[in-house]
Structures are given as structure tokens and as C-alpha cells.
Amino acid sequence: MPRNWLLLAAKHGGAQAEATAEWLIERGVCIDIWDADRRNPLHYAVLNGWKRCVQLLLQRGASLDPDVDNMTPFHYTVKTNAEEIAQAFLDAGTPVDTLVTRDIYIPVYQQGRVVYVRRDGAQYPVREARTEKGLTALHLATLTGSQRMTKFLLDHGANPNFPSDHGETPLHLALRRDLYGPEWPGIVDFWNDPMFRIEVALDYVELADSEGEYCSTQAWIYEARSTIISLLLEHPKVDINAQDVFGISSLHIAARGGDSSESMIRKLNEKGAKISVRTKKDETPLHLASRNGNVDAVTSLLTLGADPMDGDVNGVNALHYAAQNGNLRIIQGAVNHKPDASLETFLKSKDNHGQNVLHHLLSSNIEVDITVVDYLLKWSVGINDLDNAGMSPMAKYLRAFVLCAGDDDPEVLRLMFECGANPAFETEEGLGLAHLAAGSHRVSVSLLRTLASWGVDLRAEDKQGRTALHNSAIKGNPTENILRFLCDEIRLSAGLRDAHGKTPLDYAVEMGQKEHHPNLFDPDRWTRTEKLLRGLQEEL
């Protein structure tokens, strides 16, 4: 009898396939045979819902090895919500915490057919001895959103604290709805395929359907997810403070954001979650909430006793993180939470790099909200403080990477000058504010005029004898208007040679000929700069 008859019957199904498969099994056909996806008859019996076949195969010792989707036959009972079949596995002695360790299998074409090989070159999954870490069926149920199987597995003794090979418990996956693990471009397995999350139901709501159907589907998903989390939290043995390999706890995940993060934080806290638990980088939940702009989570954590003064491994605190994303409500919440006696110390706090809250706000690569700048400046937070690299907040603002000039840039500078910003600032290399502005994508004629009106010397040279025009050419970002302003109004010479004997044009040519990183932003900018400078020289 051909070895693959049982596999064919199980894989392709049909009206008589189940009965045929049972007949073949009872007559002793080989059951240890796999297809190209590394699935055996037991995998397909589970997927087909053939309980009797599953029982017969288990009685005969069918393999529980995972397929190329990193799924054992027992894990597939979660996909099909098959409680009775899962019970058959347990009755046959299959451990409820049967695990898999994910790997990547790459399809290759060999001898006229597709086979899968592991990244290390092995053609098939290697059966490993049982370890203390891996992904169990409970991990899968909480990740994909199966209420039924989550309850079934917990009721039958599944360990709610079982760690994956990255230390994630089922609660981590339930809250995050994602998992760590190997990645390969274009390769997905069952675990990281969004098609197998309950959220995929939203993709099947027709655009023409009423908004009510979409909202009701969302509500159903939220209720399912909430039920799963409640099942885990109500388990008497759950470790609410379990941390993964990065030190992330359930409270860290809730603080990042998501559905009703405020209520989730309170629920976790009521179950004993530590408010100031720290990651391997010393980040608290408040740090993550502030960094992600989660106002509700920040409010909850502060109310529950989180200290906004606490710093992470780099000394960055909640105020600094809030400033990085320019969230005024979080900044105000953190400020209002501190008692008056320690407020000044909090507002002037610096990280391990010597940066205060203004440094963090103004060095961001997102558009700076002028109302946030105004709010912080009214607290006198150190407008001329220098960080460990000798940079002032205004210098960081002018050096920050942005794609283009903002309408409020001149006004931001004006506010800082009104509050005492030093117009004579220089870096250790002698770069003044004019040099930094000319080399920035923020540069505009109006910004340069603002600098000049507050006493910044636009004709200044650095320690290498370079002017703002040299720096603009080095960075490759002048426009024709900026060049004409610097040359015609400020009277900078396009032919001026620095201490190395180089003109702005020389630098533009030199930078244009260099080999740059393939992902460099706007690599043609030096060609444009060279063209503009040559045109300017021809006019002269």
C-alpha cells in the first residue's frame, strides 16, 4: 500500500476521506510521513476536525513535531477552537504546555519541487529535547484572541506564567497582541501572521456597510480581548509582574497605549502590578507612557504614585520624554504633580548627557509646538544651559534634523532670545548660531533675519576660517534666496577661502563626489548646491 495514501486522504479531505483515513490507520498504514510543509496526518486530522482519527493516531504514537509554520498538531486545536480534540490530546497524555520554539523556514526549489530549509541549512525541523522555555498553546490562544481555548487550557492546568524563549508569558501576548521572535523579509508563520488574529474580522466589514457594523465588530473584539486578560488575571497562580528578556512587564505594555490603557493600568495595579517596575534599561511604565504620548496612562500612573523624577539608564525622566514628543498635556500633568518644594529641581533636571527639558524638546525631529516652548520658557528652565557636548537648547534646535523649514521657526527663536538666549553662543569648533542655522534644513531668509536682529553675527568665521556660507555648502542645503541673502545683504564672499584654502564651491564639489550611504536623505543636494554656487560666481 503506498505510504502517502493516508497523508493524501487527510490533506485533501472529501466526503469519504475521514472514513478512509480511519480505515487506513486501523490497518497499520505508516503514520509517520510528512508533506513539503512538514505536516503529517495528525496535523491534518486536527485541521479537519476528525476527532476519531486524532485518537487513533495518538494511540499509535503519531509525531507531535511542529510544521514549517512552527505549529504542532496540539497547537492547531487553538486555531480551530476544537476543545474536544484538545481533550483527546490531553487524554492521550500530551502535556497541556506542549511547546514550540519558533524558527524560520525558507522555501527553495529542489529536484522539481518546493522544500523548506531552516536558516542554518537543515531541511527539516530538528526535534529538540523539552526545554523550560517556548510557546505553548496558551500563548497562541491569548495571542490570536481565542476566549474559548484560553479558558479551556487554563481550566486544564496550563501554566499562565510559562515563558517563551524571549521570556514572554501568555499575559504579555494578550496585552501586546504581538510577540518577539525571528524575522525574515517576506517570510511569515502562523504566529506572526495578522490573518490569524481576531482583529482580521474588521477587514471583512464592507466599506458600504453602516458605521454601526464596524463599531459593533470593534466592540466584540474589545470584549473578547478583555475577557482573555480577565481570565489570566483571575488565575490564582498568575505572576502579574513577570518580565520578559528585556524587562518588560504587563504594566509596561499597558502604559505604552492601546484600548482603554487607563482602565487596564488600574486593573493591573489592583492585582498587584508594581508601579515603578523597571526594564533592563531602567525604564518605568511612566517613561513608556510619556514617550508614547499616552496622556490617560500618564495620568493614571501619576495618580497611583509613579514618580516623574525617576530617570532611566540615561537619566531621562518622564518630563524629558514628554518634551521629546512635544506633549503639553503630559508636561503640564508632570509639573502639576510635583510639590512646590521640589518643582524647581524637577524642571531643571538633566539627563546623564547634561540635557534639560528644553534640549529634549528642541532637538526633536518633529515640528516643535510653539505653545510648549512658551510654557517651558515661563518656568525659566535653563535657556543657556550647555549639555555635555557644549550645546545650548537653541543650538540643538538649529542642528536638529528636519525635512524643511517650519513657519514658526523664527518665532521660536524670538521667544528664546526674549528669555535670554545667548546670541554669541559658539561650539568648541567655533561654530556660531549663524553656522548652525545655515547648515540646517530649518534655514530660511526670515530665520536668518531673526538671528541678525537679535545680535547674531552672520559674518562670523569659525576656528577653521569658515563662514555660514561654507557650512551651508558642506551640508548641501542652500536655496537661491538664501545664497543671495548671504552674499548680497550680509556681504559674504562666495570666493572666500578657509584655513584649508577651500571655498564654499570646493566643499560642495567635494561632498558631491563622496560615496554616501545608499539611504542618505536627498543625496543630490550637493549637486544642486554646486550649480547654484557656480551660477553665483558667473554673475560676479
N, C-alpha and C positions, 0 to 999 in steps of 0.2 A: 504494500500500500504506500503510495507516495507520501513522503514526510510532510509535505506542505498542505495536505488536504484540510487538516484541522485549522491551520492558520488561515487558509483561504475562506473557509466557511465562517470563521469568526470575524475576519476582516471585512468581508463583503456582505455578510448578512443575507437577508432574503426571507421569504415566507417559511421555508423549511430549514433554514440554516441552524437555528437553535437545536432542533431535534437531531439534525445531522451531526452537529458538534458533540452533543451528549453521547450519541451512538459511537462516534469515533473514539471519544475519551474512554468509554466503558470497554472498548475492545483493545485498549492498550496502545493506541497510536502515540507516537512521540509528541510530548507536550513542550519540550524544551527546544523551540525553534523560533527564530526571530525574523522580522522583515527588515527592510532598509532603515526604518525609523526606530529600530531596536525594540519593537513591541512584540510580545508573544501572545498566544491565545488568551492568557489571563487578562492582559490589558484590554483586549477587545471584548471579552466576555463582560467585564465591568462596564465598559463604554456602551455596550448593547443592552445592559440591564438584565443579563442572563444569570439569575441567582443560582439555579441548579448547576449550570456549567462552572460557575465560580467555585461552588462547593466541591464538585468533582475534581477540578484542577488542584484545589488546595489540598484535598485528601491525598493526591498523588505527588505532592511536593513541588508544584509549579514555582518557578523562579519569581521573586519579588524585585528583581533588578529594575532600575529606572530606565526609561527610554531616552531618546535624544532631547526630549522636552523636559528632562530631569523630573519625570513623574513615575512613581511606582504604581502598580495596579491599585494598591490601597489608597494612594493619594487621589486617584481618579474617582473614587467614591464621593469625594467632595465636589468634584466638577458636576457629577450627575445627581447630587443630593440624595444618594442611594443609602439610606440608613440600614435597610435590611441587608444589603450586600456588604456594607461595612461591618454589620453584626456577624455575618458569615466569616469574615476575615478574623474577627476577634475570637469567635468560637473555635476557629481552627488554630488559635494560638499566635496569631500575628500581633506583635506589640502595638498598642494604640499610639505609641510615639515612634513608630517606624519613620526613619528619616532619610533624606537625600542631601547630598552636598552638590550644589549646582556646578556645572561645567559648561563649556561652550563646545558645541559640535558643529563643524563646518562641512557643508555638503560639497563633495567632489565627485567628478565623473571618472569612473574606473571600469574598464572592460565592458563598456556598453551600458552601464547602469550607475545610478547615483548611490553613493555610500557616504556615511558620516564619519568623520575623523575628529578626534579631540585636538585641541590646540597643541598638545605635546606629541601628536602624530599617531597616538593609539587609535585603532579603528573602532573599538567598542568601549562602552563604559567599563571601567575597572571596578570589580566588586571589592569594596573595602570593608575592613572589619568595622563593626559598630563602634562609633565614637560617641563622645558626650556632647557633641555639637552638630547641628544640622537643621534642616527644615522638615517639620512634622506636618501631618495632615491638619493639625490645629492651626499652624502657621498659615496654611493655604486657605482654610476656611475664613480666618479673620482678615486675610489679605484680600480675598476676592469678594467677600461680603455675604457669606452663606450663614444666615442665622441658624437654620436647621442643623447643619453639620457642626457648627460651633457648639451648640447645646448638646448634641449627641456625643461628641467627643469628650467634652468636659464631664458629662454625666457618666462616661465610661472610663474615667480615670486619666484623661490626657493631662499632661503637665502644663499648667498655664505659664510656667517660668522657663520652659525648655529653650535654651539659647541656640540660635543659628550659629553658623561658623563665624558670623560677624557679631555675635552676642545679642541679636535681636530676639525679644520674646514675642509671642503672639500679640501682646498688647501694643508693642511698638508698631507692628504691621497694621493692626486695626486702626491705630491713630494716624499713621503716616500714609497708609494705603500704597505703600511702595516698599522696596527692600534694596539692600545693598547686594553686591554680587558682581560676577564677571560680566563684562560688556564687550561686544564686538560689532563693528559697523554692519548694519543690515541683518544681524542675527538676533532673533528673539526666541524665548522659550515660553512655556506656559506661565511661568512665574512673573515675567515682566511684560507680558502681552496685555495691553489695556482692554482687548476684546473679551477678556475673561474676568473683568471687574463688573460689579452690578451697575456701575455708572454708565456702562455702554448702553443701557436702556434709553438714555437720553438721546442717543444717536438715532433711535428708531421712532422718535416723535416727529411726525411730518411737519415741515415748515408751515404748511397751510392750516394745520390744526390750531385749535384755540390755545391761547396762552395758559388757560386753566389746566390743560392736559400736561403741559411741560412742568408747571408748578406742582401738580399733584404727583408727577413722577419724581421730581426732586424731593418732595416731602416723603415719598415712600423710601427712597434711597437713604435719606437722612435718618428716618426711623429705623431702618434695617441696621445701619451703621451704629446708631446709638444703642440698639438692643445688644449688638455683639459686644460693644465696650462694657455695657452694664453686666452682661453675663460674665465677663472676665473680672470686672471689679468686685462682683459679688462672690467670687470663688474664695473660699477661706484660705487657700494657700498662695494666692497671687502676691507677687512681690511688686508693689506699686513703684518702688524706687530702683528696680533693676536697670542697669545701664549697659549699653552696647559697647563695642570696642572703642568707640570714640567718646564714651562717657555720656552719651545722650540718654536721658531718661524719658519717661512718658510725659512728664511735665514740660520738658524742653520742647517736645513735639507739639504739645497743645499750645505752648506760648508762641510758636512760630506763626500760627494762624490756622485758618480753616473754619469749618462750620461751627458756629457758636463756641469759639475758643474760650470766651469768658466763663460760660457755664461749665465747660469741660475742666477748666482750671480749678474752679470751686469744687467740682465733684472729685477730682483727683486729690485735692487738698483735704477734703473730708475723709478720704480713705487713707490719709497718712503721707501723701507726697511731700517731700522736703522742698520748701520754697527756695532755698539757696543751694540746691544740689548743683554741682559743677561738672562740666565736661573735662576732657583731657586738656583742653585749652583754657580751663578755669572760667568757662562761660556759664552764667546762671540763666535760668529761664527768662529773667528780666532783660538780660543782654539780648537774647534772641528776639524777644518781643519788641524791644526798642529798635533793633537793627532792621526788623521786617516791617516796621511802621504799624504794628498791631496795637492800636490805641486801647481797645477794650481789654486786651490781655495785660497791657501795662497797668491800667487802672486796677484790675483785679489783683495783680501781683503786689502792687504798692499797698493796697488795702490790707492784704494778707501778711504784710510785714517785710517784703523784699526791700533791700537797701540799695537805692540808686547810686550810692557812693562806691559800692563794691566794684573792683576792677577785675578784668580778665588777665590772662597771662601777659598781655601787653600793657596792662594798666588802663585799658579803655573801659569806661563805665557807661551806665545807661544814658547819661546826658550826652556823652560823646557819640554814642551810637545813634541817638535820636537826631543829633545835629548832622550826622553823615547823610541821612535821608531827608533832612530839612523838615521834619515833622514838628510843627509848632505846638500842637496839642500835647504831644508826648513830652516835649521840652517843658512846657508850662506845668504839666502834671508832675514831672520830677521835681521842678523848682518848688511848686506849692507843697510838695510832700515833706521837704526838709524843714526842720525847725529853724527859726531866725538865727539862733546861736551858731549854727554850722552852715548856714546858707552861703555866706561869702566864700568859705573854704570849698564848698561844693562847686560853686560857679567858676572858681578859678583853678579847679583841679586840672592836673595834667597827666597824660599817659606816660609810659616809660620812654617815649621818644620826645618828651617835653612839649607835646602839643596840647593846647587848651581847646575849649569848646569851639572857639572861632576858627582855629586851624582846621578842625574836623568839618565844620560847616562849609568853609570857603574852599577847601581842597577837594570837595566832591565834584565828580564829573557830571552831575545832574544840574539843571538850572537852579540857581540859588533864589529862594523866595526872599524878596527884599523886606517883607514884614518880619521874617525870622531874624534877619540881620539887625533890623531896627530894635526888635525885642531884646536881643542879647546885648547890643551896644548900650542900652539904657541901664544895664546892670554893671557896666564898667568891668568887663571880663578880661581885660588884658590885650588891648588893641595892638601894643607894640611888643608883646612877649615873643621871644625867639625860641624856636624848638631846638632840639639837639643838633640839627643841621644848619642852624643860624637863620632860619626862615621865619618871617613875621606872617601873621594872618593874611595881610594884603599881598605879600609876596607869594604865598601859597595860592591865593585866589588867581593871581595873574599867571602862575605856572601850571595850574590845573588843566588837564586835558579836556577840552570840549570841542564839539564839532564846528561850532560857529559862534560869532558874537551874539550876545543877548541884548535885548532892548534896555534892560535895567542895569547893565554893567556900569555905565558912567554914574548912575545914581547910587549904586552900591559903593563905589569909590568915594563919592561925595559924602555919604553918611560916615564912612570910616575916617575920612580926613576931618570932618566936623567933630568927631570924637577923639581926635588927637593922633591919628596915624602919622607916622614919620615919613615925610616926603623925601628925606635924604637917605633912606634905607639902602644898604648895599650888602651883597653876599660876600663871602670870603674871597671870591674871584673878582670882586669889584663890580658885579652886575647890579645896576640900579633898577628902580621901578620901570624906567623907560625901556631898558634892555629886556626885562621880563615881559612887559606888555607887547613890545614889538615882536617877540618870539612866540606869542600866544595866539591861539585861534580866537581869543576874545577880542583881539585888537581891532579897533575901528578908529576913524579920524576923531569921532566925538570922545572916545575913551582917552586918546592921546591929548586932546584939548583939555579934558578934565584934569589929567595929571599935570599938565603945564600950568593950569590956572591955580593949582594948589602948591606950586613951587617946585615941582619935579623938573630937573634939568634934562631936557630931551636931547641935548647935545653932549651929554657926559660920555666919557670913554671908560671902559673897564681896565683892569690891570694889564690886559693884552693890547690895549690901544684900540679896542673895537667899540663902535658906536651902536646905537639901536638899529641902524641900517644893516650893519654886519650881522647882528643877531637875527634880524628878520630874514636875511638871506640864508643863514645857516639853518633856520627852522623851515624855510621854504613857504612862508605864508603871507607875503605882502600882496596887496592888491594895487592896482594902478593908482587909486585915490590915496592910499597910504604912502606909497612911494613919492608921489608928487607933494603930499603934505610935508613929509620929512625933508625932501630936497628943496622944495620951493619956499615953504614957510619957515621951517626950522633951520634951513640952510646947511643941512648935512651934505657932505660931498660923496657922490657915488664912487668917486675915484680914490677916496682916502684909503691909504694902506695902513694896516695894523702893525704890531710889533713883529709879525712874521712876514711882512711885506705883501699881505693879501688884501684885495679889495672885496667888497660885497659880492661882485660878479664872480670873482675867483672861488668864493665859497659855494655859490650856487652851482657852478660848473662841477666843482669837486664833489659836492653832495649828490648831484645828479648822476655822476659816474660810479658812485659806490654801489656795491651789491647789498641790497636791503632785504630784510625778511620778507618772504612772499605775502605775508598777511599785513604788511605795513599799510597804515591808513594813507590813502592818496599819494602813492609813490611818484606820481607825475608832477608833484608840486614844485620841485626844483627846476624842472624844465620850463614851467611857466614863469618862475622867478627869473631864470636866466634870460628868457625872452623879454620880460619887462625891463630888466636892467640894461640889456643891450639896446633896447629901444630908447631908453632914457639917455644912455651915453651918446647915441647917434644924434639926438636932439641937441646935446651940448656941443 
